[in-house]
């Protein structure tokens, strides 16, 4: 039995290290793409550049260290760096959004730290009331940090009022790093999920359906993408809850695809906003005529997000469906499919209303060359990973 415990701990450490290494590589690539994009589509002044690089480096450093409390500290500092990015945005509503984000983040940091402390070390459930208090703190803390329903309200307000790459830093780097913490806890403190699985399942399903329904109600495209992030996070939590190899690998792979596709979706909208001089909404029509590459990238990224092959998104999404079958049988898989159908609706609505159709006047394409190159290179890379996924799935384990 002791030998089995040692082997289990070794496998856990190996799995966590593999995830960390893949995520570190992904964050480095994303940070480079964000900086290249921002070089031609302005996101802010020197303050924005400094905070973006600092936030990215803190996240990468947090993923690289092995000490639990050091890791938590670095990733929390990165999250506060993201708050500062929101705070310095020139939009008049950004400071209000930053204050809300800050208050939610402070609460999340305190709750998660308290939960880790009460939960103790090792995989054994603590005795007495400590386990319940630790579980309550950790569930509430991660729900706040990841914008799960019903603690989601800060994310749409932030994304709707800041520059696109600021939103990408939050939803593609800071939040995915936080999600990796949650995924690691599925291995290190499994009782948090086995004993409180119903709560996690309810949070996941609420996030999937309420996120999708609220996305359908949006007119601002950046707000729509924020609600779609809440929807996506529900799928990731389901994979973690399942706890199987299929579920956990699917959650990590889906988190990676989420990070890159959300970059492409926000970046496509940002190209249009930069030229139009206002936020892209459903009132804007026929933007594909002015921004053909951005339109194509947005459409293909939306398809990739919901798991249509051969784009990268399907590799994680179909594993999440399999984990849904493992967790709740055909009923849960059909429920997930219904949520995906809602996601397809809000993406099709945005594509039809905003990008397609005839523009009001004849225009010429207005996309900076470097921005087009960044979008195309990242999209082609996601296609290639989707076509040849074996090397990545082997790295994930």
C-alpha positions in Angstrom: 0.0 0.0 0.0 2.9 2.4 0.8 4.4 1.6 -2.6 1.1 2.4 -4.3 0.9 5.7 -2.5 4.4 6.6 -3.6 3.6 5.7 -7.2 0.4 7.8 -7.0 2.2 10.8 -5.7 4.9 10.4 -8.4 2.3 10.2 -11.1 0.5 13.3 -9.7 3.7 15.3 -9.7 4.5 14.2 -13.2 1.1 15.1 -14.5 1.2 18.5 -12.9 4.7 19.2 -14.2 3.6 18.2 -17.7 0.6 20.6 -17.6 2.8 23.4 -16.3 5.4 23.0 -19.0 2.8 23.0 -21.8 1.0 26.0 -20.3 4.2 27.9 -19.8 5.0 27.4 -23.5 1.5 28.5 -24.4 1.7 31.6 -22.3 5.0 32.6 -23.8 3.6 32.3 -27.4 0.4 34.2 -26.4 2.4 37.0 -24.7 4.5 37.3 -27.9 1.4 37.4 -30.1 -0.3 40.0 -27.8 2.8 42.3 -28.0 3.1 41.9 -31.8 -0.6 42.7 -32.2 -0.4 45.7 -29.8 2.5 47.1 -31.8 0.1 47.9 -34.7 -3.3 48.1 -32.9 -2.6 50.4 -30.0 -3.8 49.1 -26.6 -2.3 51.7 -24.3 0.9 53.6 -23.5 4.1 52.6 -21.8 2.2 51.8 -18.6 0.1 49.3 -20.5 3.2 47.7 -22.0 5.0 47.5 -18.7 2.0 46.0 -16.8 1.3 43.5 -19.7 4.9 42.2 -19.7 5.0 42.1 -15.8 1.7 40.3 -15.6 2.8 37.7 -18.2 6.2 37.1 -16.6 4.6 36.7 -13.1 2.2 34.2 -14.5 5.0 32.2 -16.2 7.1 32.4 -13.1 4.2 31.2 -11.0 3.7 28.2 -13.3 7.4 27.4 -13.2 7.9 27.2 -9.4 7.3 24.1 -7.3 6.4 25.5 -3.9 2.6 25.7 -3.4 2.5 29.0 -1.5 5.1 30.7 -3.8 3.1 29.6 -6.8 -0.1 31.0 -5.2 1.6 34.3 -4.4 3.0 34.8 -7.9 -0.2 33.9 -9.7 -2.1 36.3 -7.4 0.3 39.1 -8.1 -0.2 38.4 -11.8 -4.0 38.7 -11.2 -3.5 42.1 -9.5 -1.4 43.1 -12.4 -4.4 42.4 -14.6 -6.5 44.6 -12.4 -4.0 47.4 -12.9 -4.3 46.9 -16.7 -8.0 47.5 -16.4 -7.5 50.5 -14.1 -5.3 52.4 -16.5 -7.6 51.9 -19.6 -8.8 55.3 -20.9 -12.4 54.2 -21.2 -14.5 56.2 -18.6 -16.1 53.0 -17.3 -12.9 51.2 -16.9 -12.1 52.4 -13.4 -15.5 51.3 -12.2 -14.9 47.9 -13.8 -11.5 47.8 -12.2 -12.9 48.5 -8.7 -15.4 45.6 -9.1 -12.7 43.3 -10.4 -10.4 44.2 -7.5 -13.0 43.6 -4.9 -13.9 40.2 -6.4 -10.2 39.3 -6.7 -9.4 40.3 -3.1 -12.2 38.1 -1.8 -11.1 35.2 -4.0 -7.5 35.4 -2.9 -8.5 35.4 0.8 -10.9 32.6 0.4 -8.5 30.3 -1.6 -5.6 31.0 0.8 -7.9 30.2 3.8 -9.2 27.1 2.1 -5.6 25.8 1.3 -4.6 26.5 4.9 -7.7 24.7 6.4 -7.4 21.8 4.0 -3.9 21.0 5.2 -1.3 19.1 3.3 -1.7 15.8 1.5 -4.7 14.2 -0.1 -6.4 13.2 3.2 -9.6 15.0 4.1 -9.2 17.0 7.3 -11.3 16.0 10.2 -14.4 17.8 11.5 -15.6 21.2 10.5 -12.3 22.0 8.9 -13.1 20.0 5.8 -16.4 21.8 5.3 -14.9 25.3 5.9 -12.0 24.5 3.5 -14.4 23.3 0.8 -16.6 26.3 1.2 -13.7 28.7 0.9 -12.1 26.9 -2.1 -15.4 26.5 -4.0 -16.4 30.2 -3.5 -12.8 31.4 -4.1 -12.4 29.7 -7.4 -15.9 30.6 -8.5 -15.1 34.2 -8.0 -11.7 34.0 -9.6 -12.9 32.1 -12.7 -16.1 34.1 -13.0 -18.4 31.0 -12.6 -22.1 31.6 -12.2 -23.4 33.1 -9.9 -20.1 35.0 -9.3 -19.6 36.0 -13.0 -20.7 39.6 -13.0 -17.3 41.2 -12.9 -16.0 39.7 -16.2 -18.5 41.1 -18.7 -18.2 44.6 -17.2 -14.4 44.4 -17.5 -14.3 43.0 -21.0 -16.9 45.4 -22.3 -15.0 48.5 -21.2 -11.3 47.8 -21.9 -9.0 47.2 -24.9 -9.2 43.7 -26.4 -5.7 42.7 -25.4 -6.4 43.6 -21.8 -9.3 41.2 -21.9 -7.1 38.6 -23.5 -4.5 38.9 -20.7 -7.3 38.1 -18.2 -9.2 35.4 -20.0 -6.4 33.7 -21.8 -3.5 33.9 -19.4 -4.4 34.9 -15.8 -7.6 32.9 -15.6 -6.2 29.9 -17.4 -3.3 29.9 -14.9 -5.9 30.0 -12.1 -7.8 27.2 -13.7 -4.6 25.1 -13.8 -4.5 25.5 -10.0 -8.0 24.1 -9.7 -7.1 21.2 -12.1 -4.0 20.4 -9.9 -6.2 20.3 -6.8 -8.2 17.5 -8.4 -5.1 15.4 -8.1 -3.7 16.7 -4.8 -7.0 17.1 -2.8 -9.5 14.8 -4.5 -12.0 14.8 -1.7 -12.8 18.5 -2.6 -14.5 17.1 -5.7 -15.6 13.6 -4.7 -17.3 14.8 -1.5 -18.7 18.1 -3.0 -19.2 16.9 -6.6 -22.9 18.0 -6.7 -21.9 21.6 -6.0 -19.3 21.6 -8.7 -21.7 20.1 -11.2 -24.3 22.7 -10.5 -21.8 25.5 -10.8 -20.6 24.0 -14.1 -24.0 23.6 -15.6 -25.2 27.1 -14.5 -22.1 28.6 -16.1 -22.6 26.8 -19.3 -26.3 27.7 -19.7 -26.6 31.1 -18.1 -23.3 32.2 -19.8 -24.7 31.1 -23.2 -28.1 32.6 -22.7 -26.7 35.9 -21.6 -24.3 35.9 -24.6 -27.4 35.6 -26.8 -28.7 38.8 -25.2 -25.7 40.9 -25.9 -25.3 43.6 -28.5 -21.7 44.5 -27.7 -19.4 41.8 -29.2 -16.7 42.1 -26.5 -19.4 41.5 -23.9 -20.6 38.5 -25.9 -17.1 37.1 -25.8 -17.0 37.6 -22.0 -20.2 35.6 -21.5 -18.9 32.9 -23.9 -15.9 32.7 -21.6 -18.2 32.0 -18.6 -19.9 29.3 -20.8 -16.6 27.7 -21.7 -15.4 27.6 -18.1 -18.4 25.4 -17.2 -17.1 22.7 -19.6 -13.6 22.9 -18.1 -14.9 22.5 -14.6 -16.9 19.4 -15.7 -13.7 17.8 -17.0 -11.9 18.5 -13.7 -14.9 17.2 -11.8 -14.9 13.9 -13.8 -11.3 13.4 -12.6 -10.5 10.7 -15.1 -7.6 10.8 -17.5 -10.0 11.7 -20.3 -11.6 14.4 -18.2 -8.4 16.1 -16.9 -6.6 15.9 -20.3 -9.7 17.2 -22.0 -9.9 20.1 -19.5 -6.3 21.1 -20.0 -6.5 20.8 -23.8 -9.7 22.7 -23.9 -8.2 25.4 -21.7 -5.3 25.7 -24.2 -7.7 26.0 -27.1 -9.8 28.5 -25.2 -6.8 30.7 -24.5 -5.7 30.9 -28.2 -9.2 31.1 -29.8 -10.2 33.9 -27.4 -7.1 35.7 -28.4 -8.1 35.4 -32.1 -11.7 36.4 -31.4 -10.9 39.5 -29.3 -8.1 40.4 -31.7 -10.4 40.3 -34.7 -12.9 42.6 -33.0 -10.1 44.9 -32.0 -8.9 45.3 -35.6 -12.4 46.6 -36.5 -12.7 48.8 -33.4 -9.4 50.4 -34.2 -10.6 51.6 -37.6 -14.2 52.3 -36.7 -13.4 54.3 -33.6 -16.1 52.7 -31.5 -17.0 49.3 -29.9 -18.3 46.7 -32.4 -22.0 46.0 -31.8 -24.8 44.2 -33.7 -25.6 47.6 -35.3 -22.4 47.3 -37.4 -23.0 45.4 -40.6 -21.0 44.0 -43.4 -17.6 44.4 -41.7 -16.1 41.5 -43.7 -15.8 43.9 -46.7 -13.5 46.2 -44.7 -11.8 43.6 -42.6 -11.8 40.3 -44.6 -9.0 38.6 -42.7 -10.4 39.5 -39.3 -13.9 38.3 -40.4 -12.5 34.9 -41.6 -10.4 34.5 -38.4 -13.4 35.3 -36.2 -15.7 32.9 -38.0 -13.1 30.0 -38.0 -12.3 30.7 -34.3 -15.9 30.6 -33.3 -16.2 27.2 -35.1 -13.0 26.1 -33.4 -14.3 27.2 -29.9 -17.4 24.9 -30.1 -15.2 21.9 -31.1 -15.7 21.5 -34.9 -12.7 19.6 -36.4 -10.1 19.9 -37.7 -9.3 23.0 -35.6 -7.6 22.5 -32.3 -10.7 23.0 -30.2 -12.2 19.6 -31.0 -9.3 17.7 -29.3 -10.3 18.9 -25.9 -14.0 19.3 -26.5 -14.7 15.6 -27.5 -12.7 14.5 -24.4 -15.0 16.7 -22.3 -18.0 15.0 -23.8 -16.6 11.6 -23.0 -15.9 12.7 -19.4 -19.5 13.9 -19.3 -20.7 10.4 -20.2 -18.4 9.0 -17.5 -19.7 11.4 -15.0 -23.4 11.5 -15.7 -24.2 9.2 -18.6 -26.0 10.1 -21.8 -28.2 12.6 -20.0 -25.2 14.8 -19.0 -23.7 14.4 -22.5 -27.0 15.6 -24.1 -27.2 18.5 -21.7 -23.7 19.5 -22.7 -24.7 19.2 -26.4 -27.7 21.5 -25.7 -25.3 24.1 -24.2 -23.1 23.8 -27.3 -26.1 24.4 -29.5 -26.8 27.7 -27.6 -23.1 28.7 -28.2 -23.5 28.0 -31.9 -26.5 30.3 -31.9 -24.8 33.3 -30.3 -21.8 32.9 -32.6 -23.9 32.5 -35.7 -25.9 35.6 -34.7 -22.8 37.7 -34.3 -21.3 36.4 -37.6 -24.5 37.0 -39.5 -25.3 40.5 -38.1 -21.8 42.0 -37.8 -19.4 40.4 -40.3 -21.6 39.2 -43.2 -23.9 41.1 -45.5 -23.3 44.1 -47.8 -21.8 47.2 -46.3 -23.6 50.5 -46.6 -20.9 51.9 -48.9 -18.1 50.6 -51.0 -14.9 50.4 -48.9 -11.4 49.0 -49.2 -9.8 46.5 -46.7 -8.3 48.4 -43.8 -6.2 45.9 -41.8 -2.6 46.5 -40.8 -0.3 43.9 -42.4 1.3 42.8 -39.1 -2.1 42.3 -37.5 -3.2 40.2 -40.4 0.0 38.1 -40.2 -0.4 37.5 -36.4 -4.0 36.4 -36.9 -3.2 34.1 -39.8 -0.1 32.5 -38.2 -1.9 31.8 -34.9 -5.0 30.4 -36.8 -2.8 28.2 -39.0 -0.9 26.9 -36.0 -4.2 25.9 -34.3 -5.2 24.1 -37.5 -1.9 22.2 -37.6 -2.2 21.2 -34.0 -5.8 20.0 -34.7 -4.5 17.9 -37.7 -1.5 16.5 -35.8 -2.4 16.4 -32.1 -0.4 13.4 -31.0 2.7 15.3 -29.8 0.6 17.6 -27.7 -1.6 14.9 -26.1 1.6 12.9 -25.4 3.0 16.0 -23.5 -0.2 16.5 -21.5 -0.3 12.8 -20.6 
